[in-house]
């Protein structure tokens, strides 16, 4: 890895005027596809991050709180 090159590029980018930095960001990041809501939901369900919730007790019921109506 060429750390010196990366450091130099960061220094040059940081020295650019705001308009030029904005243009550079648009060119660099415009073709990156963002995940859809469906893909994010799938990742949340299948990724395992929230698996611990299956072992949590149900401490709230439908009778808790106030009606939203």
CHARMM-style PDB file with segment names, atoms N, HN, CA, C and O in Angstrom:
ATOM      1  N   UNK     1       0.855  -1.164   0.000  1.00  0.00      PROA
ATOM      2  CA  UNK     1       0.000   0.000   0.000  1.00  0.00      PROA
ATOM      3  C   UNK     1       0.906   1.232   0.000  1.00  0.00      PROA
ATOM      4  O   UNK     1       1.893   1.293   0.733  1.00  0.00      PROA
ATOM      5  N   UNK     2       0.556   2.199  -0.824  1.00  0.00      PROA
ATOM      6  HN  UNK     2      -0.246   2.149  -1.420  1.00  0.00      PROA
ATOM      7  CA  UNK     2       1.344   3.420  -0.945  1.00  0.00      PROA
ATOM      8  C   UNK     2       0.738   4.493  -0.037  1.00  0.00      PROA
ATOM      9  O   UNK     2      -0.064   5.319  -0.473  1.00  0.00      PROA
ATOM     10  N   UNK     3       1.138   4.460   1.218  1.00  0.00      PROA
ATOM     11  HN  UNK     3       1.790   3.789   1.572  1.00  0.00      PROA
ATOM     12  CA  UNK     3       0.590   5.379   2.211  1.00  0.00      PROA
ATOM     13  C   UNK     3       0.943   6.821   1.875  1.00  0.00      PROA
ATOM     14  O   UNK     3       0.131   7.726   2.071  1.00  0.00      PROA
ATOM     15  N   UNK     4       2.144   7.033   1.374  1.00  0.00      PROA
ATOM     16  HN  UNK     4       2.804   6.299   1.215  1.00  0.00      PROA
ATOM     17  CA  UNK     4       2.576   8.394   1.043  1.00  0.00      PROA
ATOM     18  C   UNK     4       1.688   8.993  -0.051  1.00  0.00      PROA
ATOM     19  O   UNK     4       1.330  10.169   0.016  1.00  0.00      PROA
ATOM     20  N   UNK     5       1.333   8.195  -1.051  1.00  0.00      PROA
ATOM     21  HN  UNK     5       1.623   7.239  -1.105  1.00  0.00      PROA
ATOM     22  CA  UNK     5       0.451   8.667  -2.118  1.00  0.00      PROA
ATOM     23  C   UNK     5      -0.918   9.034  -1.557  1.00  0.00      PROA
ATOM     24  O   UNK     5      -1.473  10.080  -1.894  1.00  0.00      PROA
ATOM     25  N   UNK     6      -1.453   8.177  -0.708  1.00  0.00      PROA
ATOM     26  HN  UNK     6      -1.002   7.327  -0.434  1.00  0.00      PROA
ATOM     27  CA  UNK     6      -2.764   8.437  -0.116  1.00  0.00      PROA
ATOM     28  C   UNK     6      -2.728   9.719   0.707  1.00  0.00      PROA
ATOM     29  O   UNK     6      -3.632  10.550   0.608  1.00  0.00      PROA
ATOM     30  N   UNK     7      -1.700   9.879   1.507  1.00  0.00      PROA
ATOM     31  HN  UNK     7      -0.966   9.205   1.587  1.00  0.00      PROA
ATOM     32  CA  UNK     7      -1.565  11.095   2.318  1.00  0.00      PROA
ATOM     33  C   UNK     7      -1.488  12.338   1.436  1.00  0.00      PROA
ATOM     34  O   UNK     7      -2.092  13.364   1.748  1.00  0.00      PROA
ATOM     35  N   UNK     8      -0.751  12.244   0.346  1.00  0.00      PROA
ATOM     36  HN  UNK     8      -0.261  11.410   0.092  1.00  0.00      PROA
ATOM     37  CA  UNK     8      -0.625  13.376  -0.576  1.00  0.00      PROA
ATOM     38  C   UNK     8      -1.966  13.712  -1.221  1.00  0.00      PROA
ATOM     39  O   UNK     8      -2.321  14.884  -1.345  1.00  0.00      PROA
ATOM     40  N   UNK     9      -2.702  12.697  -1.628  1.00  0.00      PROA
ATOM     41  HN  UNK     9      -2.414  11.745  -1.527  1.00  0.00      PROA
ATOM     42  CA  UNK     9      -4.010  12.921  -2.242  1.00  0.00      PROA
ATOM     43  C   UNK     9      -4.982  13.569  -1.257  1.00  0.00      PROA
ATOM     44  O   UNK     9      -5.728  14.479  -1.621  1.00  0.00      PROA
ATOM     45  N   UNK    10      -4.971  13.103  -0.028  1.00  0.00      PROA
ATOM     46  HN  UNK    10      -4.365  12.364   0.267  1.00  0.00      PROA
ATOM     47  CA  UNK    10      -5.848  13.686   0.995  1.00  0.00      PROA
ATOM     48  C   UNK    10      -5.493  15.153   1.209  1.00  0.00      PROA
ATOM     49  O   UNK    10      -6.378  15.998   1.341  1.00  0.00      PROA
ATOM     50  N   UNK    11      -4.210  15.449   1.243  1.00  0.00      PROA
ATOM     51  HN  UNK    11      -3.491  14.763   1.136  1.00  0.00      PROA
ATOM     52  CA  UNK    11      -3.773  16.829   1.427  1.00  0.00      PROA
ATOM     53  C   UNK    11      -4.240  17.708   0.270  1.00  0.00      PROA
ATOM     54  O   UNK    11      -4.700  18.828   0.488  1.00  0.00      PROA
ATOM     55  N   UNK    12      -4.123  17.204  -0.956  1.00  0.00      PROA
ATOM     56  HN  UNK    12      -3.749  16.294  -1.133  1.00  0.00      PROA
ATOM     57  CA  UNK    12      -4.556  17.971  -2.133  1.00  0.00      PROA
ATOM     58  C   UNK    12      -6.068  18.172  -2.094  1.00  0.00      PROA
ATOM     59  O   UNK    12      -6.552  19.275  -2.346  1.00  0.00      PROA
ATOM     60  N   UNK    13      -6.814  17.124  -1.782  1.00  0.00      PROA
ATOM     61  HN  UNK    13      -6.421  16.227  -1.577  1.00  0.00      PROA
ATOM     62  CA  UNK    13      -8.278  17.215  -1.738  1.00  0.00      PROA
ATOM     63  C   UNK    13      -8.706  18.212  -0.668  1.00  0.00      PROA
ATOM     64  O   UNK    13      -9.608  19.018  -0.895  1.00  0.00      PROA
ATOM     65  N   UNK    14      -8.068  18.161   0.488  1.00  0.00      PROA
ATOM     66  HN  UNK    14      -7.335  17.506   0.673  1.00  0.00      PROA
ATOM     67  CA  UNK    14      -8.420  19.091   1.564  1.00  0.00      PROA
ATOM     68  C   UNK    14      -8.093  20.540   1.218  1.00  0.00      PROA
ATOM     69  O   UNK    14      -8.671  21.459   1.798  1.00  0.00      PROA
ATOM     70  N   UNK    15      -7.178  20.750   0.287  1.00  0.00      PROA
ATOM     71  HN  UNK    15      -6.708  20.003  -0.184  1.00  0.00      PROA
ATOM     72  CA  UNK    15      -6.808  22.114  -0.084  1.00  0.00      PROA
ATOM     73  C   UNK    15      -7.706  22.692  -1.185  1.00  0.00      PROA
ATOM     74  O   UNK    15      -7.604  23.875  -1.510  1.00  0.00      PROA
ATOM     75  N   UNK    16      -8.581  21.862  -1.756  1.00  0.00      PROA
ATOM     76  HN  UNK    16      -8.664  20.901  -1.492  1.00  0.00      PROA
ATOM     77  CA  UNK    16      -9.462  22.336  -2.820  1.00  0.00      PROA
ATOM     78  C   UNK    16     -10.526  23.285  -2.266  1.00  0.00      PROA
ATOM     79  O   UNK    16     -10.953  23.154  -1.119  1.00  0.00      PROA
ATOM     80  N   UNK    17     -10.945  24.237  -3.093  1.00  0.00      PROA
ATOM     81  HN  UNK    17     -10.598  24.344  -4.025  1.00  0.00      PROA
ATOM     82  CA  UNK    17     -12.086  25.071  -2.699  1.00  0.00      PROA
ATOM     83  C   UNK    17     -13.350  24.209  -2.579  1.00  0.00      PROA
ATOM     84  O   UNK    17     -13.426  23.131  -3.169  1.00  0.00      PROA
ATOM     85  N   UNK    18     -14.318  24.675  -1.832  1.00  0.00      PROA
ATOM     86  HN  UNK    18     -14.256  25.550  -1.352  1.00  0.00      PROA
ATOM     87  CA  UNK    18     -15.535  23.914  -1.559  1.00  0.00      PROA
ATOM     88  C   UNK    18     -16.239  23.450  -2.830  1.00  0.00      PROA
ATOM     89  O   UNK    18     -16.684  22.305  -2.908  1.00  0.00      PROA
ATOM     90  N   UNK    19     -16.343  24.320  -3.817  1.00  0.00      PROA
ATOM     91  HN  UNK    19     -15.982  25.251  -3.753  1.00  0.00      PROA
ATOM     92  CA  UNK    19     -17.038  23.960  -5.066  1.00  0.00      PROA
ATOM     93  C   UNK    19     -16.333  22.804  -5.769  1.00  0.00      PROA
ATOM     94  O   UNK    19     -16.987  21.900  -6.290  1.00  0.00      PROA
ATOM     95  N   UNK    20     -15.000  22.831  -5.785  1.00  0.00      PROA
ATOM     96  HN  UNK    20     -14.469  23.565  -5.363  1.00  0.00      PROA
ATOM     97  CA  UNK    20     -14.254  21.762  -6.446  1.00  0.00      PROA
ATOM     98  C   UNK    20     -14.331  20.465  -5.649  1.00  0.00      PROA
ATOM     99  O   UNK    20     -14.398  19.386  -6.237  1.00  0.00      PROA
ATOM    100  N   UNK    21     -14.323  20.551  -4.337  1.00  0.00      PROA
ATOM    101  HN  UNK    21     -14.268  21.428  -3.859  1.00  0.00      PROA
ATOM    102  CA  UNK    21     -14.470  19.350  -3.511  1.00  0.00      PROA
ATOM    103  C   UNK    21     -15.840  18.734  -3.728  1.00  0.00      PROA
ATOM    104  O   UNK    21     -15.964  17.513  -3.813  1.00  0.00      PROA
ATOM    105  N   UNK    22     -16.861  19.558  -3.818  1.00  0.00      PROA
ATOM    106  HN  UNK    22     -16.761  20.550  -3.749  1.00  0.00      PROA
ATOM    107  CA  UNK    22     -18.222  19.068  -4.050  1.00  0.00      PROA
ATOM    108  C   UNK    22     -18.311  18.358  -5.394  1.00  0.00      PROA
ATOM    109  O   UNK    22     -18.902  17.283  -5.496  1.00  0.00      PROA
ATOM    110  N   UNK    23     -17.728  18.955  -6.418  1.00  0.00      PROA
ATOM    111  HN  UNK    23     -17.247  19.828  -6.335  1.00  0.00      PROA
ATOM    112  CA  UNK    23     -17.716  18.328  -7.740  1.00  0.00      PROA
ATOM    113  C   UNK    23     -16.987  16.989  -7.701  1.00  0.00      PROA
ATOM    114  O   UNK    23     -17.450  16.008  -8.283  1.00  0.00      PROA
ATOM    115  N   UNK    24     -15.850  16.948  -7.017  1.00  0.00      PROA
ATOM    116  HN  UNK    24     -15.473  17.745  -6.544  1.00  0.00      PROA
ATOM    117  CA  UNK    24     -15.087  15.703  -6.894  1.00  0.00      PROA
ATOM    118  C   UNK    24     -15.913  14.628  -6.191  1.00  0.00      PROA
ATOM    119  O   UNK    24     -15.929  13.475  -6.621  1.00  0.00      PROA
ATOM    120  N   UNK    25     -16.595  15.002  -5.115  1.00  0.00      PROA
ATOM    121  HN  UNK    25     -16.582  15.939  -4.766  1.00  0.00      PROA
ATOM    122  CA  UNK    25     -17.445  14.046  -4.398  1.00  0.00      PROA
ATOM    123  C   UNK    25     -18.551  13.502  -5.294  1.00  0.00      PROA
ATOM    124  O   UNK    25     -18.839  12.305  -5.274  1.00  0.00      PROA
ATOM    125  N   UNK    26     -19.166  14.373  -6.073  1.00  0.00      PROA
ATOM    126  HN  UNK    26     -18.932  15.345  -6.089  1.00  0.00      PROA
ATOM    127  CA  UNK    26     -20.233  13.929  -6.984  1.00  0.00      PROA
ATOM    128  C   UNK    26     -19.694  12.941  -8.001  1.00  0.00      PROA
ATOM    129  O   UNK    26     -20.334  11.928  -8.286  1.00  0.00      PROA
ATOM    130  N   UNK    27     -18.526  13.226  -8.547  1.00  0.00      PROA
ATOM    131  HN  UNK    27     -18.006  14.048  -8.316  1.00  0.00      PROA
ATOM    132  CA  UNK    27     -17.932  12.330  -9.552  1.00  0.00      PROA
ATOM    133  C   UNK    27     -17.537  10.995  -8.936  1.00  0.00      PROA
ATOM    134  O   UNK    27     -17.708   9.947  -9.558  1.00  0.00      PROA
ATOM    135  N   UNK    28     -17.011  11.028  -7.721  1.00  0.00      PROA
ATOM    136  HN  UNK    28     -16.871  11.879  -7.215  1.00  0.00      PROA
ATOM    137  CA  UNK    28     -16.544   9.795  -7.086  1.00  0.00      PROA
ATOM    138  C   UNK    28     -17.682   8.919  -6.582  1.00  0.00      PROA
ATOM    139  O   UNK    28     -17.614   7.694  -6.673  1.00  0.00      PROA
ATOM    140  N   UNK    29     -18.729   9.547  -6.050  1.00  0.00      PROA
ATOM    141  HN  UNK    29     -18.784  10.542  -5.977  1.00  0.00      PROA
ATOM    142  CA  UNK    29     -19.756   8.779  -5.355  1.00  0.00      PROA
ATOM    143  C   UNK    29     -21.095   8.689  -6.071  1.00  0.00      PROA
ATOM    144  O   UNK    29     -22.038   8.120  -5.520  1.00  0.00      PROA
ATOM    145  N   UNK    30     -21.211   9.224  -7.268  1.00  0.00      PROA
ATOM    146  HN  UNK    30     -20.446   9.686  -7.716  1.00  0.00      PROA
ATOM    147  CA  UNK    30     -22.514   9.238  -7.942  1.00  0.00      PROA
ATOM    148  C   UNK    30     -22.940   7.874  -8.461  1.00  0.00      PROA
ATOM    149  O   UNK    30     -24.137   7.626  -8.607  1.00  0.00      PROA
ATOM    150  N   UNK    31     -22.009   6.992  -8.741  1.00  0.00      PROA
ATOM    151  HN  UNK    31     -21.036   7.193  -8.623  1.00  0.00      PROA
ATOM    152  CA  UNK    31     -22.354   5.699  -9.307  1.00  0.00      PROA
ATOM    153  C   UNK    31     -22.452   4.589  -8.269  1.00  0.00      PROA
ATOM    154  O   UNK    31     -22.593   3.419  -8.626  1.00  0.00      PROA
ATOM    155  N   UNK    32     -22.380   4.940  -6.996  1.00  0.00      PROA
ATOM    156  HN  UNK    32     -22.265   5.891  -6.706  1.00  0.00      PROA
ATOM    157  CA  UNK    32     -22.467   3.933  -5.953  1.00  0.00      PROA
ATOM    158  C   UNK    32     -23.939   3.673  -5.651  1.00  0.00      PROA
ATOM    159  O   UNK    32     -24.645   4.570  -5.191  1.00  0.00      PROA
ATOM    160  N   UNK    33     -24.408   2.448  -5.907  1.00  0.00      PROA
ATOM    161  HN  UNK    33     -23.835   1.719  -6.281  1.00  0.00      PROA
ATOM    162  CA  UNK    33     -25.826   2.166  -5.636  1.00  0.00      PROA
ATOM    163  C   UNK    33     -26.064   2.007  -4.135  1.00  0.00      PROA
ATOM    164  O   UNK    33     -25.283   1.358  -3.440  1.00  0.00      PROA
ATOM    165  N   UNK    34     -27.131   2.594  -3.652  1.00  0.00      PROA
ATOM    166  HN  UNK    34     -27.765   3.122  -4.217  1.00  0.00      PROA
ATOM    167  CA  UNK    34     -27.499   2.467  -2.254  1.00  0.00      PROA
ATOM    168  C   UNK    34     -28.470   1.305  -2.119  1.00  0.00      PROA
ATOM    169  O   UNK    34     -29.271   1.060  -3.021  1.00  0.00      PROA
ATOM    170  N   UNK    35     -28.407   0.581  -0.993  1.00  0.00      PROA
ATOM    171  HN  UNK    35     -27.756   0.781  -0.261  1.00  0.00      PROA
ATOM    172  CA  UNK    35     -29.346  -0.530  -0.821  1.00  0.00      PROA
ATOM    173  C   UNK    35     -30.779  -0.026  -0.695  1.00  0.00      PROA
ATOM    174  O   UNK    35     -31.038   1.048  -0.152  1.00  0.00      PROA
ATOM    175  N   UNK    36     -31.696  -0.831  -1.210  1.00  0.00      PROA
ATOM    176  HN  UNK    36     -31.485  -1.704  -1.651  1.00  0.00      PROA
ATOM    177  CA  UNK    36     -33.115  -0.489  -1.127  1.00  0.00      PROA
ATOM    178  C   UNK    36     -33.627  -0.795   0.282  1.00  0.00      PROA
ATOM    179  O   UNK    36     -32.934  -1.425   1.081  1.00  0.00      PROA
ATOM    180  N   UNK    37     -34.835  -0.347   0.572  1.00  0.00      PROA
ATOM    181  HN  UNK    37     -35.398   0.165  -0.077  1.00  0.00      PROA
ATOM    182  CA  UNK    37     -35.470  -0.633   1.866  1.00  0.00      PROA
ATOM    183  C   UNK    37     -35.614  -2.141   2.042  1.00  0.00      PROA
ATOM    184  O   UNK    37     -35.406  -2.665   3.136  1.00  0.00      PROA
ATOM    185  N   UNK    38     -35.967  -2.830   0.977  1.00  0.00      PROA
ATOM    186  HN  UNK    38     -36.136  -2.405   0.088  1.00  0.00      PROA
ATOM    187  CA  UNK    38     -36.134  -4.285   1.046  1.00  0.00      PROA
ATOM    188  C   UNK    38     -34.806  -4.942   1.397  1.00  0.00      PROA
ATOM    189  O   UNK    38     -34.762  -5.846   2.232  1.00  0.00      PROA
ATOM    190  N   UNK    39     -33.724  -4.497   0.767  1.00  0.00      PROA
ATOM    191  HN  UNK    39     -33.759  -3.764   0.088  1.00  0.00      PROA
ATOM    192  CA  UNK    39     -32.405  -5.070   1.046  1.00  0.00      PROA
ATOM    193  C   UNK    39     -31.971  -4.780   2.491  1.00  0.00      PROA
ATOM    194  O   UNK    39     -31.422  -5.653   3.163  1.00  0.00      PROA
ATOM    195  N   UNK    40     -32.217  -3.567   2.958  1.00  0.00      PROA
ATOM    196  HN  UNK    40     -32.664  -2.858   2.412  1.00  0.00      PROA
ATOM    197  CA  UNK    40     -31.869  -3.229   4.334  1.00  0.00      PROA
ATOM    198  C   UNK    40     -32.667  -4.047   5.337  1.00  0.00      PROA
ATOM    199  O   UNK    40     -32.135  -4.491   6.355  1.00  0.00      PROA
ATOM    200  N   UNK    41     -33.960  -4.246   5.040  1.00  0.00      PROA
ATOM    201  HN  UNK    41     -34.393  -3.886   4.214  1.00  0.00      PROA
ATOM    202  CA  UNK    41     -34.811  -5.048   5.916  1.00  0.00      PROA
ATOM    203  C   UNK    41     -34.312  -6.484   5.964  1.00  0.00      PROA
ATOM    204  O   UNK    41     -34.247  -7.091   7.033  1.00  0.00      PROA
ATOM    205  N   UNK    42     -33.961  -7.021   4.806  1.00  0.00      PROA
ATOM    206  HN  UNK    42     -34.014  -6.527   3.937  1.00  0.00      PROA
ATOM    207  CA  UNK    42     -33.438  -8.390   4.736  1.00  0.00      PROA
ATOM    208  C   UNK    42     -32.153  -8.511   5.556  1.00  0.00      PROA
ATOM    209  O   UNK    42     -31.985  -9.468   6.311  1.00  0.00      PROA
ATOM    210  N   UNK    43     -31.250  -7.542   5.408  1.00  0.00      PROA
ATOM    211  HN  UNK    43     -31.387  -6.764   4.795  1.00  0.00      PROA
ATOM    212  CA  UNK    43     -30.007  -7.569   6.171  1.00  0.00      PROA
ATOM    213  C   UNK    43     -30.269  -7.512   7.677  1.00  0.00      PROA
ATOM    214  O   UNK    43     -29.613  -8.204   8.455  1.00  0.00      PROA
ATOM    215  N   UNK    44     -31.227  -6.689   8.076  1.00  0.00      PROA
ATOM    216  HN  UNK    44     -31.760  -6.126   7.444  1.00  0.00      PROA
ATOM    217  CA  UNK    44     -31.560  -6.578   9.497  1.00  0.00      PROA
ATOM    218  C   UNK    44     -32.129  -7.891  10.024  1.00  0.00      PROA
ATOM    219  O   UNK    44     -31.834  -8.292  11.149  1.00  0.00      PROA
ATOM    220  N   UNK    45     -32.949  -8.564   9.207  1.00  0.00      PROA
ATOM    221  HN  UNK    45     -33.189  -8.238   8.293  1.00  0.00      PROA
ATOM    222  CA  UNK    45     -33.575  -9.817   9.635  1.00  0.00      PROA
ATOM    223  C   UNK    45     -32.581 -10.965   9.650  1.00  0.00      PROA
ATOM    224  O   UNK    45     -32.578 -11.771  10.581  1.00  0.00      PROA
ATOM    225  N   UNK    46     -31.744 -11.049   8.637  1.00  0.00      PROA
ATOM    226  HN  UNK    46     -31.746 -10.395   7.881  1.00  0.00      PROA
ATOM    227  CA  UNK    46     -30.866 -12.205   8.471  1.00  0.00      PROA
ATOM    228  C   UNK    46     -29.449 -11.987   8.990  1.00  0.00      PROA
ATOM    229  O   UNK    46     -28.685 -12.943   9.126  1.00  0.00      PROA
ATOM    230  N   UNK    47     -29.097 -10.751   9.276  1.00  0.00      PROA
ATOM    231  HN  UNK    47     -29.717  -9.975   9.166  1.00  0.00      PROA
ATOM    232  CA  UNK    47     -27.726 -10.453   9.676  1.00  0.00      PROA
ATOM    233  C   UNK    47     -27.355 -10.908  11.076  1.00  0.00      PROA
ATOM    234  O   UNK    47     -26.173 -11.057  11.385  1.00  0.00      PROA
ATOM    235  N   UNK    48     -28.341 -11.129  11.921  1.00  0.00      PROA
ATOM    236  HN  UNK    48     -29.301 -11.009  11.671  1.00  0.00      PROA
ATOM    237  CA  UNK    48     -28.069 -11.627  13.260  1.00  0.00      PROA
ATOM    238  C   UNK    48     -27.901 -10.543  14.313  1.00  0.00      PROA
ATOM    239  O   UNK    48     -27.767 -10.851  15.497  1.00  0.00      PROA
ATOM    240  N   UNK    49     -27.906  -9.312  13.912  1.00  0.00      PROA
ATOM    241  HN  UNK    49     -28.015  -9.061  12.950  1.00  0.00      PROA
ATOM    242  CA  UNK    49     -27.697  -8.214  14.852  1.00  0.00      PROA
ATOM    243  C   UNK    49     -28.774  -8.163  15.922  1.00  0.00      PROA
ATOM    244  O   UNK    49     -28.485  -7.840  17.074  1.00  0.00      PROA
ATOM    245  N   UNK    50     -29.995  -8.473  15.563  1.00  0.00      PROA
ATOM    246  HN  UNK    50     -30.230  -8.735  14.626  1.00  0.00      PROA
ATOM    247  CA  UNK    50     -31.108  -8.365  16.496  1.00  0.00      PROA
ATOM    248  C   UNK    50     -31.569  -9.717  17.038  1.00  0.00      PROA
ATOM    249  O   UNK    50     -32.644  -9.811  17.631  1.00  0.00      PROA
ATOM    250  N   UNK    51     -30.779 -10.750  16.844  1.00  0.00      PROA
ATOM    251  HN  UNK    51     -29.906 -10.674  16.362  1.00  0.00      PROA
ATOM    252  CA  UNK    51     -31.162 -12.083  17.317  1.00  0.00      PROA
ATOM    253  C   UNK    51     -31.349 -12.132  18.827  1.00  0.00      PROA
ATOM    254  O   UNK    51     -32.144 -12.930  19.323  1.00  0.00      PROA
ATOM    255  N   UNK    52     -30.637 -11.302  19.557  1.00  0.00      PROA
ATOM    256  HN  UNK    52     -29.991 -10.654  19.154  1.00  0.00      PROA
ATOM    257  CA  UNK    52     -30.744 -11.306  21.015  1.00  0.00      PROA
ATOM    258  C   UNK    52     -32.163 -10.960  21.474  1.00  0.00      PROA
ATOM    259  O   UNK    52     -32.552 -11.317  22.586  1.00  0.00      PROA
ATOM    260  N   UNK    53     -32.933 -10.275  20.641  1.00  0.00      PROA
ATOM    261  HN  UNK    53     -32.617  -9.984  19.738  1.00  0.00      PROA
ATOM    262  CA  UNK    53     -34.285  -9.884  21.028  1.00  0.00      PROA
ATOM    263  C   UNK    53     -35.221 -11.076  21.163  1.00  0.00      PROA
ATOM    264  O   UNK    53     -36.231 -10.993  21.862  1.00  0.00      PROA
ATOM    265  N   UNK    54     -34.898 -12.189  20.497  1.00  0.00      PROA
ATOM    266  HN  UNK    54     -34.078 -12.257  19.929  1.00  0.00      PROA
ATOM    267  CA  UNK    54     -35.743 -13.387  20.599  1.00  0.00      PROA
ATOM    268  C   UNK    54     -35.730 -13.938  22.020  1.00  0.00      PROA
ATOM    269  O   UNK    54     -36.696 -14.571  22.446  1.00  0.00      PROA
ATOM    270  N   UNK    55     -34.644 -13.705  22.757  1.00  0.00      PROA
ATOM    271  HN  UNK    55     -33.860 -13.191  22.411  1.00  0.00      PROA
ATOM    272  CA  UNK    55     -34.517 -14.235  24.114  1.00  0.00      PROA
ATOM    273  C   UNK    55     -34.998 -13.252  25.177  1.00  0.00      PROA
ATOM    274  O   UNK    55     -35.007 -13.582  26.363  1.00  0.00      PROA
ATOM    275  N   UNK    56     -35.393 -12.064  24.770  1.00  0.00      PROA
ATOM    276  HN  UNK    56     -35.386 -11.796  23.807  1.00  0.00      PROA
ATOM    277  CA  UNK    56     -35.855 -11.052  25.714  1.00  0.00      PROA
ATOM    278  C   UNK    56     -37.302 -11.335  26.123  1.00  0.00      PROA
ATOM    279  O   UNK    56     -38.112 -11.754  25.296  1.00  0.00      PROA
ATOM    280  N   UNK    57     -37.624 -11.107  27.397  1.00  0.00      PROA
ATOM    281  HN  UNK    57     -36.967 -10.767  28.069  1.00  0.00      PROA
ATOM    282  CA  UNK    57     -39.017 -11.337  27.826  1.00  0.00      PROA
ATOM    283  C   UNK    57     -39.934 -10.255  27.258  1.00  0.00      PROA
ATOM    284  O   UNK    57     -39.515  -9.121  27.026  1.00  0.00      PROA
ATOM    285  N   UNK    58     -41.181 -10.630  27.044  1.00  0.00      PROA
ATOM    286  HN  UNK    58     -41.521 -11.551  27.232  1.00  0.00      PROA
ATOM    287  CA  UNK    58     -42.186  -9.664  26.596  1.00  0.00      PROA
ATOM    288  C   UNK    58     -42.687  -8.918  27.836  1.00  0.00      PROA
ATOM    289  O   UNK    58     -43.512  -9.440  28.586  1.00  0.00      PROA
ATOM    290  N   UNK    59     -42.192  -7.713  28.047  1.00  0.00      PROA
ATOM    291  HN  UNK    59     -41.521  -7.289  27.439  1.00  0.00      PROA
ATOM    292  CA  UNK    59     -42.549  -6.970  29.252  1.00  0.00      PROA
ATOM    293  C   UNK    59     -43.665  -5.962  29.004  1.00  0.00      PROA
ATOM    294  O   UNK    59     -44.182  -5.360  29.945  1.00  0.00      PROA
ATOM    295  N   UNK    60     -44.033  -5.782  27.751  1.00  0.00      PROA
ATOM    296  HN  UNK    60     -43.613  -6.272  26.987  1.00  0.00      PROA
ATOM    297  CA  UNK    60     -45.111  -4.850  27.415  1.00  0.00      PROA
ATOM    298  C   UNK    60     -46.261  -5.610  26.783  1.00  0.00      PROA
ATOM    299  O   UNK    60     -46.065  -6.605  26.085  1.00  0.00      PROA
ATOM    300  N   UNK    61     -47.464  -5.119  27.042  1.00  0.00      PROA
ATOM    301  HN  UNK    61     -47.622  -4.311  27.609  1.00  0.00      PROA
ATOM    302  CA  UNK    61     -48.649  -5.732  26.435  1.00  0.00      PROA
ATOM    303  C   UNK    61     -49.409  -4.656  25.691  1.00  0.00      PROA
ATOM    304  O   UNK    61     -49.050  -3.479  25.749  1.00  0.00      PROA
ATOM    305  N   UNK    62     -50.444  -5.049  25.000  1.00  0.00      PROA
ATOM    306  HN  UNK    62     -50.735  -6.005  24.952  1.00  0.00      PROA
ATOM    307  CA  UNK    62     -51.285  -4.121  24.248  1.00  0.00      PROA
ATOM    308  C   UNK    62     -51.980  -3.148  25.195  1.00  0.00      PROA
ATOM    309  O   UNK    62     -52.329  -2.038  24.793  1.00  0.00      PROA
ATOM    310  N   UNK    63     -52.182  -3.551  26.446  1.00  0.00      PROA
ATOM    311  HN  UNK    63     -51.898  -4.452  26.773  1.00  0.00      PROA
ATOM    312  CA  UNK    63     -52.859  -2.704  27.418  1.00  0.00      PROA
ATOM    313  C   UNK    63     -51.939  -1.615  28.006  1.00  0.00      PROA
ATOM    314  O   UNK    63     -52.425  -0.682  28.646  1.00  0.00      PROA
ATOM    315  N   UNK    64     -50.643  -1.724  27.797  1.00  0.00      PROA
ATOM    316  HN  UNK    64     -50.248  -2.481  27.277  1.00  0.00      PROA
ATOM    317  CA  UNK    64     -49.694  -0.725  28.312  1.00  0.00      PROA
ATOM    318  C   UNK    64     -49.808   0.580  27.528  1.00  0.00      PROA
ATOM    319  O   UNK    64     -50.049   0.569  26.321  1.00  0.00      PROA
ATOM    320  N   UNK    65     -49.634   1.689  28.215  1.00  0.00      PROA
ATOM    321  HN  UNK    65     -49.438   1.698  29.195  1.00  0.00      PROA
ATOM    322  CA  UNK    65     -49.602   2.973  27.543  1.00  0.00      PROA
ATOM    323  C   UNK    65     -50.984   3.510  27.245  1.00  0.00      PROA
ATOM    324  O   UNK    65     -51.993   2.997  27.729  1.00  0.00      PROA
ATOM    325  N   UNK    66     -51.005   4.547  26.444  1.00  0.00      PROA
ATOM    326  HN  UNK    66     -50.185   4.964  26.051  1.00  0.00      PROA
ATOM    327  CA  UNK    66     -52.249   5.223  26.081  1.00  0.00      PROA
ATOM    328  C   UNK    66     -52.579   4.966  24.613  1.00  0.00      PROA
ATOM    329  O   UNK    66     -51.695   4.687  23.803  1.00  0.00      PROA
ATOM    330  N   UNK    67     -53.828   5.063  24.297  1.00  0.00      PROA
ATOM    331  HN  UNK    67     -54.546   5.290  24.955  1.00  0.00      PROA
ATOM    332  CA  UNK    67     -54.281   4.871  22.929  1.00  0.00      PROA
ATOM    333  C   UNK    67     -53.770   6.007  22.051  1.00  0.00      PROA
ATOM    334  O   UNK    67     -53.661   7.147  22.503  1.00  0.00      PROA
ATOM    335  N   UNK    68     -53.463   5.702  20.817  1.00  0.00      PROA
ATOM    336  HN  UNK    68     -53.552   4.776  20.449  1.00  0.00      PROA
ATOM    337  CA  UNK    68     -52.995   6.729  19.865  1.00  0.00      PROA
ATOM    338  C   UNK    68     -54.141   7.489  19.237  1.00  0.00      PROA
ATOM    339  O   UNK    68     -53.914   8.485  18.550  1.00  0.00      PROA
ATOM    340  N   UNK    69     -55.336   7.056  19.450  1.00  0.00      PROA
ATOM    341  HN  UNK    69     -55.520   6.247  20.009  1.00  0.00      PROA
ATOM    342  CA  UNK    69     -56.491   7.683  18.828  1.00  0.00      PROA
ATOM    343  C   UNK    69     -56.806   9.018  19.437  1.00  0.00      PROA
ATOM    344  OT1 UNK    69     -57.757   9.678  19.019  1.00  0.00      PROA
TER     345      UNK     69
END
